[in-house]
Structures are given as C-alpha cells and as structure tokens.
Amino acid sequence: MKKRITEYVEYIDNLIETKGTDDWGREIEKHLTQIAFFAHERLVHLIVFCLVAVCTVGSIIALVISGEIVLLPLIIMLFVLLVPYCMHYYLLENKVQYMYRQYDKMVILKEGVDKAFSERL
C-alpha cells in the first residue's frame, strides 16, 4: 500500500506540475476515486490501530494488576504490531490529506482560481 499511494501521489504531482492533460475533469474524477479508496484504507487501519492499542494497554494493566509474567510476551508482541501500524497509519493520513490539496490544485487548473473557490463558498 505504501508503494502504491506514494507512486500515485508522485504521478499526480507530475501531472499538476507539467499541466500534462487536457481533460482535467476526467483526471479529477479518477483522483476522487483514488481518494475514496485510500480514505477507506485509512479508516480500516485506524480501527485496527485502535484495537491493537487498546489490547496493548489492557495487557499492561492486566500485568500490573495480576503480576503474571506470562503476559509479558503478549505485551511485547502487541508493541511489535503497534509501532508499524502507527507508522503506516501516519503515512496514510498524511498522504490522503495531501491528496485533498492536490485535488484543489487540479480544480484550479481546470476552472481557474476565481471560479474554483467562489463556487465552494
């Protein structure tokens, strides 16, 4: 997923920078579809990230209350999952937010600054 979203964002950046299309309407439509896909992926990863975080905290609390050292491997495994999930969710969140800004730039290229933003207000 990281490779896919990074390559797609670079493709759109290049398209915007070079003004590489005559059909901005179609590109905007495709971009909105990709935003929806990545936003859904972001939501799924947020849910999983929160679940792993809650399980980690619950395991730590159980270890403190019960004193059972048997829980320590579980806590370590959950931390090993939590860190990559945090990093991946961070990437998805920032890239999707960046894609929103790309969308705004694409609308400006299609309609011009005045028309693009006056219709949104």
Secondary structure, DSSP 8 states (H G I E B T S, - for coil): -HHHHHHHHHHHHHHHHHT--S-HHHHHHHHHHHHHHHHHHHHHHHHHHHHHHHHHHHHHHHHHHH--TTHHHHHHHHHHHHHHHHHHHHHHHHHHHHHHHHHHHHHHHHH-HHHHHHTT-
